[in-house]
Amino acid sequence: MSDDHTHVQEFFSARAADWDRRFPDDGPAYAAAVAELGLREGDRVLDAGCGTGRALPPLRAAVGPSGVALGADLTPAMLREAVRAGRDRDGHLLLADVAALPLRSRSLDAVFGAGLISHLPDPAGNLRELARVVRPGGVLALFHPIGRAALAARQGRRITPQDLRAEPNLRPLLAGSGWRMTSYVDEDARFLTLAVRQD
């Protein structure tokens, strides 16, 4: 396991038990972001870096009983909290790295990634891996329940021009990784970027 992976696991393992209690009011923001994906009954969707699985209930509701909802995370402690919260009933949980997903190419209709992009050790390569498992025309949602400025303030830091989530940085990163950005929203209440898998 790389140092980057070890760091991510240590960071989230230490916070897993408290995660849902620290952010109790995010449910409506998750549901609204999932609605933007435009999922249909029977679709197949992955919550990449699912953490405690907060997106799985709205993802399951969107794809219905005939669809498939998966949650993949690198940190066992986060997946244990997802099970403890009962979210394993809404989606199949995978202990997996988004750098090497145990999924067939073009097998999904969409990927949802909450807070994901800033924790990727190789953003371009990892976004290419997400593109690999999504069919052409499928959708990627990169989401955070608060915007970049609000998140920076919460963390006691300033936004810099190098911020990966800034549109001038994110748009070419996505384009070079097999995605075409179709919308970008960064406001206090949320951050949401939608991209379509290119052919």
C-alpha positions in Angstrom: 0.0 0.0 0.0 1.3 3.4 -0.9 2.0 6.2 1.7 -0.9 8.1 0.1 -3.3 5.2 0.8 -2.0 4.7 4.3 -2.5 8.4 5.0 -6.1 8.3 3.7 -6.9 5.2 5.8 -5.4 6.7 8.9 -7.2 10.0 8.4 -10.6 8.4 7.9 -10.2 5.6 10.4 -9.6 8.1 13.2 -12.8 9.9 12.2 -15.1 7.1 11.2 -17.1 6.6 14.4 -17.9 10.3 14.7 -18.4 11.0 11.0 -22.2 11.1 10.8 -22.6 12.9 14.1 -20.2 15.6 12.9 -22.3 16.3 9.8 -25.8 15.5 10.7 -27.6 17.9 8.4 -26.0 16.8 5.0 -28.8 14.4 4.0 -30.9 16.9 1.9 -27.7 18.1 0.1 -26.8 14.5 -0.8 -30.3 13.8 -2.0 -30.3 16.9 -4.2 -26.9 16.1 -5.7 -28.0 12.5 -6.4 -31.1 13.9 -8.2 -28.8 15.9 -10.5 -27.3 12.6 -11.8 -30.6 11.9 -13.6 -30.5 8.2 -12.7 -33.3 6.0 -13.9 -34.9 2.8 -12.6 -32.6 -0.1 -13.4 -29.4 2.0 -13.6 -26.1 0.8 -12.1 -24.3 3.4 -10.0 -21.1 3.5 -7.8 -20.6 5.7 -4.8 -16.8 6.1 -5.1 -15.2 6.8 -1.7 -18.5 6.1 -0.1 -17.4 6.5 3.5 -20.3 5.8 5.8 -22.6 5.4 2.8 -24.6 8.6 3.2 -25.3 8.7 -0.5 -26.5 5.1 -0.7 -30.1 5.6 0.4 -30.9 8.3 -2.3 -28.9 6.3 -4.9 -30.9 3.2 -4.1 -34.2 5.2 -4.3 -33.1 6.6 -7.7 -32.2 3.3 -9.3 -35.0 1.3 -7.7 -35.1 -2.4 -6.8 -34.0 -3.4 -10.3 -31.0 -1.2 -10.3 -27.6 -1.7 -8.7 -26.0 0.6 -6.1 -22.4 0.0 -5.0 -20.4 1.8 -2.4 -16.6 1.5 -2.6 -14.2 2.8 0.1 -10.5 2.2 1.0 -11.1 2.5 4.7 -12.5 -0.6 6.6 -13.6 1.5 9.5 -15.8 3.7 7.3 -17.5 0.6 5.8 -18.1 -0.7 9.3 -19.9 2.5 10.1 -22.0 2.2 6.9 -23.1 -1.3 8.0 -23.8 0.0 11.6 -26.0 2.6 10.1 -27.8 0.0 8.0 -26.8 1.5 4.7 -25.5 -1.9 3.4 -29.2 -2.6 2.8 -29.2 0.2 0.2 -26.1 -0.9 -1.7 -23.4 -3.5 -1.9 -20.3 -2.4 -0.1 -16.8 -3.0 -1.5 -13.5 -2.6 0.2 -11.7 -1.2 -2.8 -9.4 1.5 -4.1 -10.7 3.8 -6.8 -7.3 3.4 -8.5 -8.2 -0.3 -9.3 -11.9 -1.0 -9.1 -13.0 -4.7 -9.2 -15.5 -3.9 -11.9 -15.9 -4.6 -15.6 -15.2 -1.8 -18.0 -18.3 0.1 -19.1 -20.4 -1.7 -16.5 -21.9 1.4 -14.8 -24.2 4.2 -15.8 -22.9 6.7 -13.2 -20.4 7.5 -10.5 -21.0 9.7 -7.4 -18.0 11.0 -5.5 -18.7 13.0 -2.4 -15.5 14.8 -1.1 -13.5 12.4 -3.3 -11.4 14.6 -5.5 -9.2 16.1 -2.8 -8.3 12.6 -1.4 -7.1 11.1 -4.7 -3.4 10.4 -4.8 -3.4 10.5 -8.6 -6.4 12.5 -9.7 -5.9 12.1 -13.4 -5.2 8.4 -13.2 -8.0 7.8 -10.7 -10.5 9.8 -12.8 -9.5 7.6 -15.8 -10.2 4.5 -13.8 -13.7 5.9 -13.0 -14.2 6.6 -16.7 -13.2 3.0 -17.5 -16.0 1.5 -15.5 -18.7 3.9 -16.9 -20.4 3.4 -20.2 -19.9 6.2 -22.9 -22.5 8.9 -22.1 -22.6 7.9 -18.4 -22.3 10.6 -15.7 -19.8 11.5 -13.0 -20.9 13.8 -10.1 -18.2 15.3 -7.9 -19.9 16.7 -4.8 -19.3 18.3 -1.5 -22.2 19.4 0.8 -20.6 22.9 1.2 -18.7 25.0 -1.3 -15.0 25.5 -1.6 -14.9 28.8 0.4 -17.1 27.5 3.2 -15.0 24.3 3.4 -11.7 26.3 3.5 -13.1 28.4 6.3 -14.2 25.3 8.2 -10.7 23.9 7.9 -9.0 27.2 8.8 -7.3 27.7 5.4 -7.6 29.9 2.4 -8.5 28.9 -1.2 -5.5 29.0 -3.4 -5.3 29.1 -7.2 -4.0 25.6 -7.2 -7.2 24.2 -5.6 -8.0 21.2 -7.7 -11.7 21.9 -7.4 -11.4 25.3 -9.0 -13.1 25.2 -12.4 -10.0 26.3 -14.4 -8.1 23.3 -12.8 -10.9 20.8 -12.8 -12.2 21.2 -16.3 -8.9 20.2 -18.1 -8.2 17.5 -15.5 -11.6 15.9 -16.3 -11.1 16.4 -20.1 -7.8 14.7 -20.0 -9.2 11.8 -18.0 -12.1 10.8 -20.3 -14.8 13.2 -19.0 -16.5 16.3 -20.4 -17.6 18.8 -17.7 -21.3 19.7 -18.3 -22.0 21.8 -15.2 -20.1 23.5 -12.3 -21.6 24.9 -9.2 -19.6 26.3 -6.3 -21.6 28.2 -3.8 -21.7 28.3 0.0 -24.4 25.6 0.2 -22.7 23.1 -2.1 -20.1 22.1 -4.6 -21.3 20.0 -7.5 -19.6 19.3 -10.8 -21.2 17.0 -13.4 -19.3 15.4 -16.2 -20.2 13.0 -19.0 -18.1 10.0 -20.0 -16.7 10.7 -23.5 -16.8 8.0 -26.2 
